[in-house]
């Protein structure tokens, strides 16, 4: 039997109670490490059953939207999340969108396409030296994954890839995450994604939960009526923290309970 989630502290419970009364609520969630435990093979990642049930409860409530905000490509996010069409999806840190408006799409310029080709060559050379390094293609760049590499090989791969890519590609955007370094020929952040979601859903308050370095941009975009929740260890500007996905699921279920009881203001 899996271990029970740790109790939710009073400060977080109080903020969730206030959030539950907002007229139009947006619940925006990272996927890996937040809804789904981290795994060595990314294709095997799945949301915990209790997290999925909490999302379904929130989706069933009036004036409540749920979005997944991930560094994964949109196709990859759809494949591993298995969420219905009512869940809004943001992939590639905001470059790819599956929102209510089907016209939200990405189109790379000719210059960006050329930069992508050069970047692919550079990273293929790095990955070719270390068989534990994996390259993932994204709509506007590539991610170099080193989760299966030794610490030494991971450091070497990151340093070489960063040096070579920045030497060959102008205006390259770089993001450092856990066991991954991402290169993009177009700049977006999860913070920009949250603001886009806020506007498109007309949300009056937002809960954002995430576990990675890239989620700090989303936490920075939150306002005084919003709630930020860090999943797991690591430095963060989020005001609240829980141990991991099981505790995130407990928070989402409590929010669903509170929203069912509350009359949004």
C-alpha positions in Angstrom: 0.0 0.0 0.0 1.5 3.4 -0.9 2.4 5.8 1.9 -0.2 8.4 2.8 0.5 12.0 1.9 1.8 14.3 4.6 -0.7 16.6 6.3 -1.3 20.0 4.7 -0.1 22.8 6.9 -2.5 25.5 8.1 -1.0 28.4 6.1 -1.5 26.5 2.8 -5.0 25.4 3.9 -6.0 29.0 4.6 -4.7 30.2 1.2 -6.6 27.4 -0.5 -9.8 28.3 1.3 -9.5 31.9 0.1 -8.6 30.7 -3.4 -11.6 28.4 -3.5 -13.9 31.5 -3.3 -12.6 33.2 -6.3 -15.2 33.7 -9.1 -13.1 32.1 -11.9 -10.4 29.7 -10.9 -7.4 28.5 -13.0 -5.5 25.5 -11.7 -2.2 25.3 -13.7 0.1 22.3 -13.1 3.4 21.1 -14.3 3.3 17.4 -15.1 6.6 15.5 -14.4 7.4 15.7 -10.7 4.2 17.4 -9.9 1.3 15.2 -11.0 3.5 12.3 -12.0 6.5 10.8 -10.2 9.7 11.2 -12.0 10.8 8.1 -13.9 14.0 7.1 -15.8 12.0 6.6 -19.0 10.0 9.8 -19.7 7.5 7.9 -21.9 6.4 5.9 -18.9 5.5 8.9 -16.8 1.8 8.8 -15.6 -0.2 11.0 -13.3 -0.9 9.4 -9.9 -4.5 8.0 -9.8 -5.4 10.3 -6.9 -4.0 13.3 -8.9 -6.1 12.4 -11.9 -9.2 12.1 -9.7 -8.6 15.5 -8.2 -8.2 17.0 -11.7 -11.5 15.4 -12.8 -13.3 16.8 -9.7 -12.0 20.3 -10.4 -13.0 20.0 -14.1 -16.6 19.2 -13.1 -17.0 22.4 -11.1 -18.4 25.6 -12.6 -16.0 28.5 -13.4 -13.0 26.3 -12.9 -10.4 25.5 -15.5 -7.4 23.1 -15.4 -4.2 23.4 -17.5 -1.0 21.4 -17.8 2.1 23.6 -18.3 5.1 21.5 -19.4 8.5 21.6 -21.0 7.4 18.5 -23.0 6.3 18.9 -26.5 2.5 19.1 -26.9 2.3 15.7 -28.6 4.4 14.2 -25.8 2.3 15.8 -23.1 -0.9 14.6 -24.7 0.5 11.1 -24.9 1.6 10.7 -21.3 -1.1 12.8 -19.6 -4.1 11.1 -21.2 -6.2 14.1 -20.2 -9.5 14.9 -21.9 -10.1 17.9 -24.1 -11.4 20.0 -21.2 -7.9 20.2 -19.9 -5.9 23.1 -21.5 -2.4 22.1 -22.5 0.8 24.2 -22.8 3.8 22.4 -24.2 7.5 23.5 -24.8 7.3 26.1 -22.0 4.6 28.0 -23.8 5.5 27.7 -27.4 2.8 25.1 -28.1 -0.8 25.6 -27.0 -4.0 23.5 -26.9 -6.4 26.1 -25.7 -10.0 27.0 -26.5 -8.8 29.0 -29.5 -7.5 26.5 -32.1 -5.6 29.4 -33.9 -2.9 29.5 -31.1 -0.1 27.7 -33.0 3.6 28.2 -33.7 5.2 28.9 -37.0 9.0 29.1 -37.2 10.6 31.7 -39.5 13.1 30.7 -42.2 15.9 31.9 -40.0 14.7 29.9 -37.0 14.4 26.8 -39.2 18.0 27.2 -40.3 19.1 27.7 -36.7 17.2 24.5 -35.8 19.2 22.5 -38.4 22.5 23.8 -37.1 21.5 23.1 -33.5 20.5 19.5 -34.4 24.0 18.9 -35.9 25.8 20.2 -32.8 23.7 18.2 -30.3 23.9 15.0 -32.4 27.7 15.2 -32.1 27.5 15.5 -28.4 25.0 12.7 -28.0 27.0 10.5 -30.3 29.9 10.4 -27.8 27.8 9.4 -24.8 25.2 6.7 -25.3 23.5 7.6 -22.0 22.6 11.1 -23.4 19.3 11.5 -25.2 18.3 14.3 -27.6 14.6 15.2 -27.8 13.3 17.4 -30.6 10.9 20.1 -29.8 9.0 22.5 -32.0 11.5 25.4 -31.5 14.6 23.6 -30.3 16.0 20.5 -28.6 16.4 19.1 -25.1 19.5 17.2 -24.1 18.6 14.7 -21.4 21.2 13.3 -19.0 19.1 11.5 -16.4 20.7 8.1 -17.2 24.2 9.5 -17.4 26.8 9.5 -14.6 27.3 12.8 -12.8 30.6 13.3 -14.6 29.2 12.4 -18.1 26.2 14.7 -17.4 28.5 17.7 -16.6 30.7 17.1 -19.6 27.7 16.8 -21.9 26.1 20.0 -20.6 29.4 22.0 -20.8 30.2 20.8 -24.3 26.7 21.2 -25.7 26.3 24.7 -24.2 29.7 25.8 -25.5 29.3 24.4 -29.0 25.6 25.4 -29.4 26.2 29.0 -28.3 29.2 29.3 -30.7 27.2 28.1 -33.7 23.7 29.5 -33.2 23.0 33.2 -32.6 20.4 34.4 -30.1 20.0 30.9 -28.7 17.8 30.6 -25.6 19.0 28.1 -22.9 17.1 26.6 -20.0 18.7 24.5 -17.3 16.5 21.9 -15.6 16.9 18.8 -13.6 19.0 16.3 -15.7 18.2 18.4 -18.8 19.4 21.4 -20.7 17.1 22.9 -23.3 18.0 24.9 -26.3 15.4 27.0 -28.1 15.5 29.3 -31.1 12.5 31.1 -29.8 12.1 32.5 -26.2 9.1 31.7 -24.0 8.7 31.0 -20.3 6.2 29.2 -18.1 5.5 32.6 -16.6 4.4 33.9 -20.0 2.3 30.8 -20.4 0.5 31.4 -17.1 -0.3 35.0 -18.1 -1.6 33.7 -21.5 -3.8 31.2 -19.7 -5.0 33.8 -17.2 -6.1 36.0 -20.0 -7.7 33.3 -22.2 -9.7 31.8 -19.3 -10.4 35.2 -17.6 -9.3 33.7 -14.3 -9.6 35.9 -11.2 -7.0 33.7 -9.4 -4.6 31.0 -10.2 -3.1 28.0 -8.4 0.3 27.0 -10.0 2.2 23.9 -8.9 5.5 22.8 -10.3 8.8 21.1 -9.3 11.5 22.3 -11.6 13.8 25.3 -12.1 11.7 26.4 -15.1 8.6 26.6 -12.9 10.1 29.5 -11.0 9.1 31.8 -13.9 5.5 30.8 -13.3 5.8 31.4 -9.6 7.2 34.9 -10.4 4.1 35.7 -12.6 1.7 35.0 -9.7 -0.1 37.8 -7.9 -1.4 38.4 -4.4 -4.7 36.5 -5.1 -2.8 33.5 -6.5 -1.2 30.5 -4.8 2.2 29.0 -5.7 3.1 25.5 -4.7 6.5 23.9 -5.0 6.7 20.1 -5.3 9.8 18.6 -3.9 13.2 19.9 -2.9 15.2 22.8 -4.3 15.3 26.6 -3.9 12.0 28.3 -4.8 10.1 31.6 -4.5 6.8 29.8 -4.1 5.3 30.5 -0.7 4.2 26.9 -0.2 6.0 23.6 -0.6 5.0 19.9 -0.4 7.1 16.7 -0.6 6.0 15.5 -4.0 3.2 14.4 -6.4 1.3 12.5 -3.7 1.0 15.6 -1.6 0.2 17.7 -4.7 -2.8 15.4 -5.3 -3.9 15.9 -1.6 -3.7 19.7 -2.1 -5.8 19.4 -5.3 -8.4 17.3 -3.6 -8.6 19.7 -0.7 -9.1 22.6 -3.1 -11.9 20.6 -4.8 -13.5 20.1 -1.4 -13.2 23.7 -0.5 -14.5 24.9 -3.8 -17.5 22.6 -3.6 -18.3 24.1 -0.2 -17.6 27.8 -1.0 -19.6 30.3 -2.9 -17.2 32.0 -5.2 -17.1 35.7 -4.4 
